[in-house]
Amino acid sequence: MGKTASLPGVSEEIPALTKLAEKYVEKRDERMAVGKKEVELKQQLIALMKTLKRRSYYDQEANLSITLESQTTIKVKVGSDEEEDDE
């Protein structure tokens, strides 16, 4: 396929922009895939807590606590980790 004529207002190709945009898209897609996996694991964790009929769980050795706050909300803390999953 041959090169098409430039349209008015459309700039020339800039390899540095193309390369950086491609890197950005790659990382964005990786992040999106990780986000999907996180949601799947969260759903599995909620389902297991419900199956075990647990509203909370604490593993002293791992210093891990899980709190099922609602049907779709769970909080997980590890150690002194202040970050929580509360979606």
C-alpha positions as CSV (number, residue, x, y, z in Angstrom):
1,M,0.0,0.0,0.0
2,G,1.5,3.4,-1.0
3,K,1.9,6.4,1.2
4,T,-1.1,8.7,1.2
5,A,-0.9,12.4,0.8
6,S,-0.8,14.5,4.0
7,L,-4.1,16.0,5.0
8,P,-4.2,19.8,5.8
9,G,-3.5,20.3,9.5
10,V,-1.9,16.9,10.0
11,S,1.8,17.0,10.9
12,E,4.6,14.8,9.6
13,E,5.6,11.6,11.3
14,I,7.8,12.1,14.4
15,P,9.5,8.8,15.3
16,A,10.2,9.8,18.9
17,L,6.4,10.5,19.5
18,T,5.4,7.3,17.8
19,K,8.0,5.2,19.9
20,L,6.9,6.9,23.2
21,A,3.2,6.4,22.4
22,E,3.8,2.7,21.6
23,K,5.6,2.3,25.0
24,Y,2.8,4.1,26.8
25,V,0.1,1.8,25.1
26,E,2.1,-1.3,26.1
27,K,2.3,-0.2,29.8
28,R,-1.3,0.8,29.8
29,D,-2.4,-2.5,28.4
30,E,-0.2,-4.3,31.0
31,R,-1.9,-2.3,33.8
32,M,-5.3,-3.0,32.5
33,A,-4.5,-6.8,32.4
34,V,-3.3,-6.6,36.0
35,G,-6.4,-4.7,37.0
36,K,-8.6,-7.5,35.5
37,K,-6.7,-10.1,37.4
38,E,-7.0,-8.2,40.6
39,V,-10.8,-8.0,40.2
40,E,-10.9,-11.8,39.6
41,L,-8.8,-12.5,42.7
42,K,-11.0,-10.1,44.8
43,Q,-14.1,-11.9,43.6
44,Q,-12.6,-15.3,44.5
45,L,-11.6,-14.0,48.0
46,I,-15.1,-12.7,48.6
47,A,-16.6,-16.0,47.4
48,L,-14.3,-18.0,49.7
49,M,-15.1,-15.8,52.7
50,K,-18.8,-16.3,52.0
51,T,-18.4,-20.1,51.6
52,L,-16.6,-20.2,54.9
53,K,-19.2,-17.9,56.5
54,R,-16.5,-15.6,57.7
55,R,-16.9,-11.8,58.0
56,S,-13.3,-11.4,59.2
57,Y,-10.1,-13.4,59.2
58,Y,-6.7,-12.8,60.8
59,D,-3.5,-14.8,60.3
60,Q,-1.1,-13.8,63.0
61,E,2.0,-15.5,61.4
62,A,1.5,-13.7,58.1
63,N,0.2,-10.5,60.0
64,L,-2.7,-10.5,57.5
65,S,-6.2,-9.4,58.1
66,I,-9.3,-9.7,55.9
67,T,-12.6,-8.0,56.5
68,L,-15.7,-8.7,54.4
69,E,-17.5,-5.4,54.8
70,S,-20.4,-6.0,52.4
71,Q,-21.4,-8.4,49.6
72,T,-18.9,-6.7,47.2
73,T,-16.5,-4.9,49.6
74,I,-13.5,-6.5,51.2
75,K,-10.5,-5.0,53.0
76,V,-7.1,-6.7,53.1
77,K,-4.2,-5.6,55.2
78,V,-0.8,-7.1,55.4
79,G,1.7,-6.1,58.1
80,S,1.8,-2.4,58.7
81,D,0.5,-1.9,55.1
82,E,-1.8,1.1,55.2
83,E,-3.1,0.4,51.7
84,E,-6.4,-1.3,51.5
85,D,-8.7,-2.7,48.8
86,D,-12.1,-1.3,49.6
87,E,-14.0,-1.6,46.4
